[in-house]
Amino acid sequence: MHDQTAVRTEGIAEQFHQHPGVKAEADDGYRGLANEFPDQVSAPLKKPKNIKAPNEGPVTEQYGWREMKCRQSSR
C-alpha cells in the first residue's frame, strides 16, 4: 500500500487534525503529509533538480542534500 493511501485510510491525517501538538518525522513517502501539516510533520526536502544521478550537480548542494536526508533517516 502506498504511504499516502495508508495516511488517509488509517486515519493518520485525522489524528494530526485532532492533536495539533503532535510532531512527527517522516520519510520521502510522507512529503504530502508534511506539506499538509508543516508545523507537525518533518520530511526530507525534494532532491534538487540539478542532481539527476549520483555525482551530478554542484558538489556542495549534492552533499548537503544527501547528508540531510541521511541524518533524518538515522533519527
mmJSON file of the N, C-alpha and C atoms, coordinates in Angstrom:
{"data_MODEL":{"atom_site":{
"group_PDB":["ATOM","ATOM","ATOM","ATOM","ATOM","ATOM","ATOM","ATOM","ATOM","ATOM","ATOM","ATOM","ATOM","ATOM","ATOM","ATOM","ATOM","ATOM","ATOM","ATOM","ATOM","ATOM","ATOM","ATOM","ATOM","ATOM","ATOM","ATOM","ATOM","ATOM","ATOM","ATOM","ATOM","ATOM","ATOM","ATOM","ATOM","ATOM","ATOM","ATOM","ATOM","ATOM","ATOM","ATOM","ATOM","ATOM","ATOM","ATOM","ATOM","ATOM","ATOM","ATOM","ATOM","ATOM","ATOM","ATOM","ATOM","ATOM","ATOM","ATOM","ATOM","ATOM","ATOM","ATOM","ATOM","ATOM","ATOM","ATOM","ATOM","ATOM","ATOM","ATOM","ATOM","ATOM","ATOM","ATOM","ATOM","ATOM","ATOM","ATOM","ATOM","ATOM","ATOM","ATOM","ATOM","ATOM","ATOM","ATOM","ATOM","ATOM","ATOM","ATOM","ATOM","ATOM","ATOM","ATOM","ATOM","ATOM","ATOM","ATOM","ATOM","ATOM","ATOM","ATOM","ATOM","ATOM","ATOM","ATOM","ATOM","ATOM","ATOM","ATOM","ATOM","ATOM","ATOM","ATOM","ATOM","ATOM","ATOM","ATOM","ATOM","ATOM","ATOM","ATOM","ATOM","ATOM","ATOM","ATOM","ATOM","ATOM","ATOM","ATOM","ATOM","ATOM","ATOM","ATOM","ATOM","ATOM","ATOM","ATOM","ATOM","ATOM","ATOM","ATOM","ATOM","ATOM","ATOM","ATOM","ATOM","ATOM","ATOM","ATOM","ATOM","ATOM","ATOM","ATOM","ATOM","ATOM","ATOM","ATOM","ATOM","ATOM","ATOM","ATOM","ATOM","ATOM","ATOM","ATOM","ATOM","ATOM","ATOM","ATOM","ATOM","ATOM","ATOM","ATOM","ATOM","ATOM","ATOM","ATOM","ATOM","ATOM","ATOM","ATOM","ATOM","ATOM","ATOM","ATOM","ATOM","ATOM","ATOM","ATOM","ATOM","ATOM","ATOM","ATOM","ATOM","ATOM","ATOM","ATOM","ATOM","ATOM","ATOM","ATOM","ATOM","ATOM","ATOM","ATOM","ATOM","ATOM","ATOM","ATOM","ATOM","ATOM","ATOM","ATOM","ATOM","ATOM","ATOM","ATOM","ATOM","ATOM","ATOM","ATOM","ATOM"],
"id":[1,2,3,4,5,6,7,8,9,10,11,12,13,14,15,16,17,18,19,20,21,22,23,24,25,26,27,28,29,30,31,32,33,34,35,36,37,38,39,40,41,42,43,44,45,46,47,48,49,50,51,52,53,54,55,56,57,58,59,60,61,62,63,64,65,66,67,68,69,70,71,72,73,74,75,76,77,78,79,80,81,82,83,84,85,86,87,88,89,90,91,92,93,94,95,96,97,98,99,100,101,102,103,104,105,106,107,108,109,110,111,112,113,114,115,116,117,118,119,120,121,122,123,124,125,126,127,128,129,130,131,132,133,134,135,136,137,138,139,140,141,142,143,144,145,146,147,148,149,150,151,152,153,154,155,156,157,158,159,160,161,162,163,164,165,166,167,168,169,170,171,172,173,174,175,176,177,178,179,180,181,182,183,184,185,186,187,188,189,190,191,192,193,194,195,196,197,198,199,200,201,202,203,204,205,206,207,208,209,210,211,212,213,214,215,216,217,218,219,220,221,222,223,224,225],
"type_symbol":["N","C","C","N","C","C","N","C","C","N","C","C","N","C","C","N","C","C","N","C","C","N","C","C","N","C","C","N","C","C","N","C","C","N","C","C","N","C","C","N","C","C","N","C","C","N","C","C","N","C","C","N","C","C","N","C","C","N","C","C","N","C","C","N","C","C","N","C","C","N","C","C","N","C","C","N","C","C","N","C","C","N","C","C","N","C","C","N","C","C","N","C","C","N","C","C","N","C","C","N","C","C","N","C","C","N","C","C","N","C","C","N","C","C","N","C","C","N","C","C","N","C","C","N","C","C","N","C","C","N","C","C","N","C","C","N","C","C","N","C","C","N","C","C","N","C","C","N","C","C","N","C","C","N","C","C","N","C","C","N","C","C","N","C","C","N","C","C","N","C","C","N","C","C","N","C","C","N","C","C","N","C","C","N","C","C","N","C","C","N","C","C","N","C","C","N","C","C","N","C","C","N","C","C","N","C","C","N","C","C","N","C","C","N","C","C","N","C","C","N","C","C","N","C","C"],
"label_atom_id":["N","CA","C","N","CA","C","N","CA","C","N","CA","C","N","CA","C","N","CA","C","N","CA","C","N","CA","C","N","CA","C","N","CA","C","N","CA","C","N","CA","C","N","CA","C","N","CA","C","N","CA","C","N","CA","C","N","CA","C","N","CA","C","N","CA","C","N","CA","C","N","CA","C","N","CA","C","N","CA","C","N","CA","C","N","CA","C","N","CA","C","N","CA","C","N","CA","C","N","CA","C","N","CA","C","N","CA","C","N","CA","C","N","CA","C","N","CA","C","N","CA","C","N","CA","C","N","CA","C","N","CA","C","N","CA","C","N","CA","C","N","CA","C","N","CA","C","N","CA","C","N","CA","C","N","CA","C","N","CA","C","N","CA","C","N","CA","C","N","CA","C","N","CA","C","N","CA","C","N","CA","C","N","CA","C","N","CA","C","N","CA","C","N","CA","C","N","CA","C","N","CA","C","N","CA","C","N","CA","C","N","CA","C","N","CA","C","N","CA","C","N","CA","C","N","CA","C","N","CA","C","N","CA","C","N","CA","C","N","CA","C","N","CA","C","N","CA","C","N","CA","C","N","CA","C","N","CA","C","N","CA","C"],
"label_alt_id":[null,null,null,null,null,null,null,null,null,null,null,null,null,null,null,null,null,null,null,null,null,null,null,null,null,null,null,null,null,null,null,null,null,null,null,null,null,null,null,null,null,null,null,null,null,null,null,null,null,null,null,null,null,null,null,null,null,null,null,null,null,null,null,null,null,null,null,null,null,null,null,null,null,null,null,null,null,null,null,null,null,null,null,null,null,null,null,null,null,null,null,null,null,null,null,null,null,null,null,null,null,null,null,null,null,null,null,null,null,null,null,null,null,null,null,null,null,null,null,null,null,null,null,null,null,null,null,null,null,null,null,null,null,null,null,null,null,null,null,null,null,null,null,null,null,null,null,null,null,null,null,null,null,null,null,null,null,null,null,null,null,null,null,null,null,null,null,null,null,null,null,null,null,null,null,null,null,null,null,null,null,null,null,null,null,null,null,null,null,null,null,null,null,null,null,null,null,null,null,null,null,null,null,null,null,null,null,null,null,null,null,null,null,null,null,null,null,null,null,null,null,null,null,null,null],
"label_comp_id":["MET","MET","MET","HIS","HIS","HIS","ASP","ASP","ASP","GLN","GLN","GLN","THR","THR","THR","ALA","ALA","ALA","VAL","VAL","VAL","ARG","ARG","ARG","THR","THR","THR","GLU","GLU","GLU","GLY","GLY","GLY","ILE","ILE","ILE","ALA","ALA","ALA","GLU","GLU","GLU","GLN","GLN","GLN","PHE","PHE","PHE","HIS","HIS","HIS","GLN","GLN","GLN","HIS","HIS","HIS","PRO","PRO","PRO","GLY","GLY","GLY","VAL","VAL","VAL","LYS","LYS","LYS","ALA","ALA","ALA","GLU","GLU","GLU","ALA","ALA","ALA","ASP","ASP","ASP","ASP","ASP","ASP","GLY","GLY","GLY","TYR","TYR","TYR","ARG","ARG","ARG","GLY","GLY","GLY","LEU","LEU","LEU","ALA","ALA","ALA","ASN","ASN","ASN","GLU","GLU","GLU","PHE","PHE","PHE","PRO","PRO","PRO","ASP","ASP","ASP","GLN","GLN","GLN","VAL","VAL","VAL","SER","SER","SER","ALA","ALA","ALA","PRO","PRO","PRO","LEU","LEU","LEU","LYS","LYS","LYS","LYS","LYS","LYS","PRO","PRO","PRO","LYS","LYS","LYS","ASN","ASN","ASN","ILE","ILE","ILE","LYS","LYS","LYS","ALA","ALA","ALA","PRO","PRO","PRO","ASN","ASN","ASN","GLU","GLU","GLU","GLY","GLY","GLY","PRO","PRO","PRO","VAL","VAL","VAL","THR","THR","THR","GLU","GLU","GLU","GLN","GLN","GLN","TYR","TYR","TYR","GLY","GLY","GLY","TRP","TRP","TRP","ARG","ARG","ARG","GLU","GLU","GLU","MET","MET","MET","LYS","LYS","LYS","CYS","CYS","CYS","ARG","ARG","ARG","GLN","GLN","GLN","SER","SER","SER","SER","SER","SER","ARG","ARG","ARG"],
"label_asym_id":["A","A","A","A","A","A","A","A","A","A","A","A","A","A","A","A","A","A","A","A","A","A","A","A","A","A","A","A","A","A","A","A","A","A","A","A","A","A","A","A","A","A","A","A","A","A","A","A","A","A","A","A","A","A","A","A","A","A","A","A","A","A","A","A","A","A","A","A","A","A","A","A","A","A","A","A","A","A","A","A","A","A","A","A","A","A","A","A","A","A","A","A","A","A","A","A","A","A","A","A","A","A","A","A","A","A","A","A","A","A","A","A","A","A","A","A","A","A","A","A","A","A","A","A","A","A","A","A","A","A","A","A","A","A","A","A","A","A","A","A","A","A","A","A","A","A","A","A","A","A","A","A","A","A","A","A","A","A","A","A","A","A","A","A","A","A","A","A","A","A","A","A","A","A","A","A","A","A","A","A","A","A","A","A","A","A","A","A","A","A","A","A","A","A","A","A","A","A","A","A","A","A","A","A","A","A","A","A","A","A","A","A","A","A","A","A","A","A","A","A","A","A","A","A","A"],
"label_entity_id":["1","1","1","1","1","1","1","1","1","1","1","1","1","1","1","1","1","1","1","1","1","1","1","1","1","1","1","1","1","1","1","1","1","1","1","1","1","1","1","1","1","1","1","1","1","1","1","1","1","1","1","1","1","1","1","1","1","1","1","1","1","1","1","1","1","1","1","1","1","1","1","1","1","1","1","1","1","1","1","1","1","1","1","1","1","1","1","1","1","1","1","1","1","1","1","1","1","1","1","1","1","1","1","1","1","1","1","1","1","1","1","1","1","1","1","1","1","1","1","1","1","1","1","1","1","1","1","1","1","1","1","1","1","1","1","1","1","1","1","1","1","1","1","1","1","1","1","1","1","1","1","1","1","1","1","1","1","1","1","1","1","1","1","1","1","1","1","1","1","1","1","1","1","1","1","1","1","1","1","1","1","1","1","1","1","1","1","1","1","1","1","1","1","1","1","1","1","1","1","1","1","1","1","1","1","1","1","1","1","1","1","1","1","1","1","1","1","1","1","1","1","1","1","1","1"],
"label_seq_id":[1,1,1,2,2,2,3,3,3,4,4,4,5,5,5,6,6,6,7,7,7,8,8,8,9,9,9,10,10,10,11,11,11,12,12,12,13,13,13,14,14,14,15,15,15,16,16,16,17,17,17,18,18,18,19,19,19,20,20,20,21,21,21,22,22,22,23,23,23,24,24,24,25,25,25,26,26,26,27,27,27,28,28,28,29,29,29,30,30,30,31,31,31,32,32,32,33,33,33,34,34,34,35,35,35,36,36,36,37,37,37,38,38,38,39,39,39,40,40,40,41,41,41,42,42,42,43,43,43,44,44,44,45,45,45,46,46,46,47,47,47,48,48,48,49,49,49,50,50,50,51,51,51,52,52,52,53,53,53,54,54,54,55,55,55,56,56,56,57,57,57,58,58,58,59,59,59,60,60,60,61,61,61,62,62,62,63,63,63,64,64,64,65,65,65,66,66,66,67,67,67,68,68,68,69,69,69,70,70,70,71,71,71,72,72,72,73,73,73,74,74,74,75,75,75],
"pdbx_PDB_ins_code":[null,null,null,null,null,null,null,null,null,null,null,null,null,null,null,null,null,null,null,null,null,null,null,null,null,null,null,null,null,null,null,null,null,null,null,null,null,null,null,null,null,null,null,null,null,null,null,null,null,null,null,null,null,null,null,null,null,null,null,null,null,null,null,null,null,null,null,null,null,null,null,null,null,null,null,null,null,null,null,null,null,null,null,null,null,null,null,null,null,null,null,null,null,null,null,null,null,null,null,null,null,null,null,null,null,null,null,null,null,null,null,null,null,null,null,null,null,null,null,null,null,null,null,null,null,null,null,null,null,null,null,null,null,null,null,null,null,null,null,null,null,null,null,null,null,null,null,null,null,null,null,null,null,null,null,null,null,null,null,null,null,null,null,null,null,null,null,null,null,null,null,null,null,null,null,null,null,null,null,null,null,null,null,null,null,null,null,null,null,null,null,null,null,null,null,null,null,null,null,null,null,null,null,null,null,null,null,null,null,null,null,null,null,null,null,null,null,null,null,null,null,null,null,null,null],
"Cartn_x":[0.844,0.0,0.887,0.531,1.264,1.151,2.209,2.226,1.07,0.801,-0.278,-1.645,-1.819,-3.069,-3.25,-2.181,-2.236,-2.57,-2.013,-2.288,-3.779,-4.424,-5.857,-6.736,-6.45,-7.334,-7.176,-6.015,-5.783,-6.036,-6.392,-6.76,-5.606,-4.422,-3.264,-3.456,-3.919,-4.137,-5.164,-6.21,-7.243,-6.671,-5.737,-5.104,-4.306,-3.653,-2.931,-3.907,-5.084,-6.104,-6.588,-6.804,-7.347,-6.319,-5.049,-3.983,-2.892,-3.141,-2.199,-0.832,-0.694,0.6,1.516,1.011,1.791,2.779,4.006,5.054,5.541,5.966,6.479,7.545,8.463,9.437,9.097,9.136,8.732,9.735,9.596,10.478,9.843,10.486,10.041,8.592,8.127,6.776,5.695,6.048,5.076,5.254,5.895,6.123,4.794,3.775,2.455,1.873,2.077,1.608,2.374,3.656,4.468,4.021,3.595,3.088,1.752,0.93,-0.383,-0.281,0.692,0.883,2.33,2.719,4.128,4.664,3.794,4.253,4.345,3.785,3.744,4.609,4.721,5.426,6.646,7.779,9.021,9.398,9.588,10.016,11.192,12.066,13.208,12.757,13.574,13.289,13.4,12.753,12.885,14.325,14.719,16.055,16.17,17.242,17.415,17.344,16.738,16.529,17.809,18.897,20.133,20.911,20.376,21.009,20.14,20.482,19.695,20.227,21.493,22.119,23.255,23.755,24.888,26.048,26.701,27.876,27.575,26.329,25.981,25.56,25.704,25.298,26.415,26.206,27.23,27.52,28.773,29.184,28.605,28.64,28.14,26.641,25.884,24.441,24.133,24.842,24.658,24.982,26.088,26.497,25.498,25.081,24.157,22.827,22.282,21.001,21.118,22.168,22.348,22.595,23.381,23.691,22.425,21.611,20.374,19.432,19.312,18.437,18.929,20.222,20.836,20.604,20.81,20.623,19.19,18.229,16.835,16.47,16.968,16.71,17.278,18.417,19.062,18.3,17.657,16.877,15.687],
"Cartn_y":[-1.175,0.0,1.236,2.205,3.466,4.206,4.896,5.602,6.584,7.357,8.347,7.674,6.52,5.784,5.345,4.874,4.473,5.655,6.813,8.022,8.302,8.203,8.519,7.398,6.159,5.066,4.686,4.898,4.541,5.697,6.861,7.989,8.784,8.656,9.374,10.88,11.324,12.76,13.292,12.534,12.957,13.126,12.273,12.381,13.68,14.099,15.376,16.539,16.426,17.474,17.546,16.398,16.347,16.666,16.454,16.65,17.559,18.864,19.78,19.881,19.365,19.415,18.254,17.271,16.086,16.434,15.959,16.174,14.813,14.761,13.517,13.81,12.868,12.91,11.753,12.027,11.013,10.925,9.86,9.712,10.361,10.185,10.817,10.512,9.329,8.916,9.735,10.431,11.219,12.719,13.109,14.53,15.282,14.66,15.287,15.592,14.69,14.902,16.058,16.144,17.249,18.577,18.56,19.775,20.194,19.217,19.49,19.955,19.416,19.757,20.209,21.351,21.755,22.0,22.361,22.602,21.32,20.233,18.983,17.876,17.828,16.723,17.246,16.604,16.953,15.819,16.141,15.158,15.756,14.913,15.428,16.299,17.282,18.127,17.313,17.804,17.151,17.242,16.268,16.287,17.495,18.268,19.419,18.992,19.826,19.491,19.236,19.884,19.706,18.459,17.638,16.366,15.252,14.798,13.774,12.37,12.265,10.968,11.17,10.082,10.232,10.959,11.804,12.553,13.598,14.071,15.159,16.355,17.533,18.751,19.289,20.487,21.089,20.184,19.979,19.064,19.486,20.773,21.213,20.977,21.234,21.018,19.53,18.73,17.283,16.702,17.129,16.639,17.061,18.314,18.829,18.097,17.823,17.132,15.702,15.01,13.62,13.548,14.471,14.494,14.74,15.694,15.998,14.802,14.163,13.003,11.852,11.658,10.6,10.843,12.067,12.389,12.189,12.63,12.453,10.977,10.216,8.79,8.09,8.539,7.926,8.215,9.385,9.719,8.82],
"Cartn_z":[0.0,0.0,0.0,-0.797,-0.879,0.452,0.855,2.139,2.278,1.225,1.316,1.426,0.808,0.946,2.39,2.998,4.403,5.301,5.005,5.806,5.812,4.665,4.564,5.114,4.763,5.179,6.647,7.202,8.605,9.564,9.034,9.878,10.458,9.882,10.41,10.259,9.103,8.887,9.877,10.118,11.065,12.469,12.836,14.154,14.273,13.202,13.226,13.367,12.735,12.886,14.332,14.944,16.298,17.375,17.083,18.072,17.49,17.456,16.814,17.484,18.699,19.38,19.038,18.316,17.963,16.852,16.995,15.992,15.501,14.236,13.67,12.625,12.463,11.367,10.444,9.144,8.177,7.035,6.235,5.082,3.851,2.695,1.448,1.086,1.405,1.042,1.712,2.762,3.508,3.288,2.208,1.94,1.827,1.259,1.158,2.523,3.464,4.834,5.468,5.184,5.695,5.08,3.827,3.194,3.808,4.144,4.724,6.179,6.912,8.326,8.553,7.993,8.051,9.462,10.399,11.772,12.584,12.057,12.804,12.212,10.891,10.235,9.492,9.729,9.057,8.108,6.835,5.833,5.067,4.521,3.756,2.583,2.257,1.11,-0.173,-1.217,-2.518,-2.984,-3.798,-4.375,-5.296,-5.183,-6.082,-7.545,-8.373,-9.783,-10.553,-10.167,-10.935,-10.52,-9.63,-9.264,-9.833,-11.008,-11.685,-11.415,-11.186,-10.946,-9.95,-9.368,-8.449,-9.12,-8.355,-8.794,-9.872,-9.954,-10.859,-10.03,-10.573,-9.886,-9.02,-8.453,-7.593,-6.394,-6.111,-5.041,-3.696,-3.368,-2.062,-1.928,-2.99,-2.944,-2.862,-3.635,-3.636,-2.258,-1.694,-0.388,0.683,0.646,1.647,1.64,0.451,0.339,0.861,0.451,0.898,2.395,2.916,4.35,5.171,4.751,5.459,5.444,4.305,4.171,5.054,5.082,5.891,7.375,7.809,9.225,9.675,8.843,9.22,9.248,8.313,8.272,9.51,9.969,11.149,12.438,12.483,13.69,13.791],
"occupancy":[1.0,1.0,1.0,1.0,1.0,1.0,1.0,1.0,1.0,1.0,1.0,1.0,1.0,1.0,1.0,1.0,1.0,1.0,1.0,1.0,1.0,1.0,1.0,1.0,1.0,1.0,1.0,1.0,1.0,1.0,1.0,1.0,1.0,1.0,1.0,1.0,1.0,1.0,1.0,1.0,1.0,1.0,1.0,1.0,1.0,1.0,1.0,1.0,1.0,1.0,1.0,1.0,1.0,1.0,1.0,1.0,1.0,1.0,1.0,1.0,1.0,1.0,1.0,1.0,1.0,1.0,1.0,1.0,1.0,1.0,1.0,1.0,1.0,1.0,1.0,1.0,1.0,1.0,1.0,1.0,1.0,1.0,1.0,1.0,1.0,1.0,1.0,1.0,1.0,1.0,1.0,1.0,1.0,1.0,1.0,1.0,1.0,1.0,1.0,1.0,1.0,1.0,1.0,1.0,1.0,1.0,1.0,1.0,1.0,1.0,1.0,1.0,1.0,1.0,1.0,1.0,1.0,1.0,1.0,1.0,1.0,1.0,1.0,1.0,1.0,1.0,1.0,1.0,1.0,1.0,1.0,1.0,1.0,1.0,1.0,1.0,1.0,1.0,1.0,1.0,1.0,1.0,1.0,1.0,1.0,1.0,1.0,1.0,1.0,1.0,1.0,1.0,1.0,1.0,1.0,1.0,1.0,1.0,1.0,1.0,1.0,1.0,1.0,1.0,1.0,1.0,1.0,1.0,1.0,1.0,1.0,1.0,1.0,1.0,1.0,1.0,1.0,1.0,1.0,1.0,1.0,1.0,1.0,1.0,1.0,1.0,1.0,1.0,1.0,1.0,1.0,1.0,1.0,1.0,1.0,1.0,1.0,1.0,1.0,1.0,1.0,1.0,1.0,1.0,1.0,1.0,1.0,1.0,1.0,1.0,1.0,1.0,1.0,1.0,1.0,1.0,1.0,1.0,1.0,1.0,1.0,1.0,1.0,1.0,1.0],
"B_iso_or_equiv":[0.0,0.0,0.0,0.0,0.0,0.0,0.0,0.0,0.0,0.0,0.0,0.0,0.0,0.0,0.0,0.0,0.0,0.0,0.0,0.0,0.0,0.0,0.0,0.0,0.0,0.0,0.0,0.0,0.0,0.0,0.0,0.0,0.0,0.0,0.0,0.0,0.0,0.0,0.0,0.0,0.0,0.0,0.0,0.0,0.0,0.0,0.0,0.0,0.0,0.0,0.0,0.0,0.0,0.0,0.0,0.0,0.0,0.0,0.0,0.0,0.0,0.0,0.0,0.0,0.0,0.0,0.0,0.0,0.0,0.0,0.0,0.0,0.0,0.0,0.0,0.0,0.0,0.0,0.0,0.0,0.0,0.0,0.0,0.0,0.0,0.0,0.0,0.0,0.0,0.0,0.0,0.0,0.0,0.0,0.0,0.0,0.0,0.0,0.0,0.0,0.0,0.0,0.0,0.0,0.0,0.0,0.0,0.0,0.0,0.0,0.0,0.0,0.0,0.0,0.0,0.0,0.0,0.0,0.0,0.0,0.0,0.0,0.0,0.0,0.0,0.0,0.0,0.0,0.0,0.0,0.0,0.0,0.0,0.0,0.0,0.0,0.0,0.0,0.0,0.0,0.0,0.0,0.0,0.0,0.0,0.0,0.0,0.0,0.0,0.0,0.0,0.0,0.0,0.0,0.0,0.0,0.0,0.0,0.0,0.0,0.0,0.0,0.0,0.0,0.0,0.0,0.0,0.0,0.0,0.0,0.0,0.0,0.0,0.0,0.0,0.0,0.0,0.0,0.0,0.0,0.0,0.0,0.0,0.0,0.0,0.0,0.0,0.0,0.0,0.0,0.0,0.0,0.0,0.0,0.0,0.0,0.0,0.0,0.0,0.0,0.0,0.0,0.0,0.0,0.0,0.0,0.0,0.0,0.0,0.0,0.0,0.0,0.0,0.0,0.0,0.0,0.0,0.0,0.0,0.0,0.0,0.0,0.0,0.0,0.0],
"pdbx_formal_charge":[null,null,null,null,null,null,null,null,null,null,null,null,null,null,null,null,null,null,null,null,null,null,null,null,null,null,null,null,null,null,null,null,null,null,null,null,null,null,null,null,null,null,null,null,null,null,null,null,null,null,null,null,null,null,null,null,null,null,null,null,null,null,null,null,null,null,null,null,null,null,null,null,null,null,null,null,null,null,null,null,null,null,null,null,null,null,null,null,null,null,null,null,null,null,null,null,null,null,null,null,null,null,null,null,null,null,null,null,null,null,null,null,null,null,null,null,null,null,null,null,null,null,null,null,null,null,null,null,null,null,null,null,null,null,null,null,null,null,null,null,null,null,null,null,null,null,null,null,null,null,null,null,null,null,null,null,null,null,null,null,null,null,null,null,null,null,null,null,null,null,null,null,null,null,null,null,null,null,null,null,null,null,null,null,null,null,null,null,null,null,null,null,null,null,null,null,null,null,null,null,null,null,null,null,null,null,null,null,null,null,null,null,null,null,null,null,null,null,null,null,null,null,null,null,null],
"auth_seq_id":[1,1,1,2,2,2,3,3,3,4,4,4,5,5,5,6,6,6,7,7,7,8,8,8,9,9,9,10,10,10,11,11,11,12,12,12,13,13,13,14,14,14,15,15,15,16,16,16,17,17,17,18,18,18,19,19,19,20,20,20,21,21,21,22,22,22,23,23,23,24,24,24,25,25,25,26,26,26,27,27,27,28,28,28,29,29,29,30,30,30,31,31,31,32,32,32,33,33,33,34,34,34,35,35,35,36,36,36,37,37,37,38,38,38,39,39,39,40,40,40,41,41,41,42,42,42,43,43,43,44,44,44,45,45,45,46,46,46,47,47,47,48,48,48,49,49,49,50,50,50,51,51,51,52,52,52,53,53,53,54,54,54,55,55,55,56,56,56,57,57,57,58,58,58,59,59,59,60,60,60,61,61,61,62,62,62,63,63,63,64,64,64,65,65,65,66,66,66,67,67,67,68,68,68,69,69,69,70,70,70,71,71,71,72,72,72,73,73,73,74,74,74,75,75,75],
"auth_comp_id":["MET","MET","MET","HIS","HIS","HIS","ASP","ASP","ASP","GLN","GLN","GLN","THR","THR","THR","ALA","ALA","ALA","VAL","VAL","VAL","ARG","ARG","ARG","THR","THR","THR","GLU","GLU","GLU","GLY","GLY","GLY","ILE","ILE","ILE","ALA","ALA","ALA","GLU","GLU","GLU","GLN","GLN","GLN","PHE","PHE","PHE","HIS","HIS","HIS","GLN","GLN","GLN","HIS","HIS","HIS","PRO","PRO","PRO","GLY","GLY","GLY","VAL","VAL","VAL","LYS","LYS","LYS","ALA","ALA","ALA","GLU","GLU","GLU","ALA","ALA","ALA","ASP","ASP","ASP","ASP","ASP","ASP","GLY","GLY","GLY","TYR","TYR","TYR","ARG","ARG","ARG","GLY","GLY","GLY","LEU","LEU","LEU","ALA","ALA","ALA","ASN","ASN","ASN","GLU","GLU","GLU","PHE","PHE","PHE","PRO","PRO","PRO","ASP","ASP","ASP","GLN","GLN","GLN","VAL","VAL","VAL","SER","SER","SER","ALA","ALA","ALA","PRO","PRO","PRO","LEU","LEU","LEU","LYS","LYS","LYS","LYS","LYS","LYS","PRO","PRO","PRO","LYS","LYS","LYS","ASN","ASN","ASN","ILE","ILE","ILE","LYS","LYS","LYS","ALA","ALA","ALA","PRO","PRO","PRO","ASN","ASN","ASN","GLU","GLU","GLU","GLY","GLY","GLY","PRO","PRO","PRO","VAL","VAL","VAL","THR","THR","THR","GLU","GLU","GLU","GLN","GLN","GLN","TYR","TYR","TYR","GLY","GLY","GLY","TRP","TRP","TRP","ARG","ARG","ARG","GLU","GLU","GLU","MET","MET","MET","LYS","LYS","LYS","CYS","CYS","CYS","ARG","ARG","ARG","GLN","GLN","GLN","SER","SER","SER","SER","SER","SER","ARG","ARG","ARG"],
"auth_asym_id":["A","A","A","A","A","A","A","A","A","A","A","A","A","A","A","A","A","A","A","A","A","A","A","A","A","A","A","A","A","A","A","A","A","A","A","A","A","A","A","A","A","A","A","A","A","A","A","A","A","A","A","A","A","A","A","A","A","A","A","A","A","A","A","A","A","A","A","A","A","A","A","A","A","A","A","A","A","A","A","A","A","A","A","A","A","A","A","A","A","A","A","A","A","A","A","A","A","A","A","A","A","A","A","A","A","A","A","A","A","A","A","A","A","A","A","A","A","A","A","A","A","A","A","A","A","A","A","A","A","A","A","A","A","A","A","A","A","A","A","A","A","A","A","A","A","A","A","A","A","A","A","A","A","A","A","A","A","A","A","A","A","A","A","A","A","A","A","A","A","A","A","A","A","A","A","A","A","A","A","A","A","A","A","A","A","A","A","A","A","A","A","A","A","A","A","A","A","A","A","A","A","A","A","A","A","A","A","A","A","A","A","A","A","A","A","A","A","A","A","A","A","A","A","A","A"],
"auth_atom_id":["N","CA","C","N","CA","C","N","CA","C","N","CA","C","N","CA","C","N","CA","C","N","CA","C","N","CA","C","N","CA","C","N","CA","C","N","CA","C","N","CA","C","N","CA","C","N","CA","C","N","CA","C","N","CA","C","N","CA","C","N","CA","C","N","CA","C","N","CA","C","N","CA","C","N","CA","C","N","CA","C","N","CA","C","N","CA","C","N","CA","C","N","CA","C","N","CA","C","N","CA","C","N","CA","C","N","CA","C","N","CA","C","N","CA","C","N","CA","C","N","CA","C","N","CA","C","N","CA","C","N","CA","C","N","CA","C","N","CA","C","N","CA","C","N","CA","C","N","CA","C","N","CA","C","N","CA","C","N","CA","C","N","CA","C","N","CA","C","N","CA","C","N","CA","C","N","CA","C","N","CA","C","N","CA","C","N","CA","C","N","CA","C","N","CA","C","N","CA","C","N","CA","C","N","CA","C","N","CA","C","N","CA","C","N","CA","C","N","CA","C","N","CA","C","N","CA","C","N","CA","C","N","CA","C","N","CA","C","N","CA","C","N","CA","C","N","CA","C","N","CA","C","N","CA","C","N","CA","C","N","CA","C"],
"pdbx_PDB_model_num":[1,1,1,1,1,1,1,1,1,1,1,1,1,1,1,1,1,1,1,1,1,1,1,1,1,1,1,1,1,1,1,1,1,1,1,1,1,1,1,1,1,1,1,1,1,1,1,1,1,1,1,1,1,1,1,1,1,1,1,1,1,1,1,1,1,1,1,1,1,1,1,1,1,1,1,1,1,1,1,1,1,1,1,1,1,1,1,1,1,1,1,1,1,1,1,1,1,1,1,1,1,1,1,1,1,1,1,1,1,1,1,1,1,1,1,1,1,1,1,1,1,1,1,1,1,1,1,1,1,1,1,1,1,1,1,1,1,1,1,1,1,1,1,1,1,1,1,1,1,1,1,1,1,1,1,1,1,1,1,1,1,1,1,1,1,1,1,1,1,1,1,1,1,1,1,1,1,1,1,1,1,1,1,1,1,1,1,1,1,1,1,1,1,1,1,1,1,1,1,1,1,1,1,1,1,1,1,1,1,1,1,1,1,1,1,1,1,1,1,1,1,1,1,1,1]
}}}
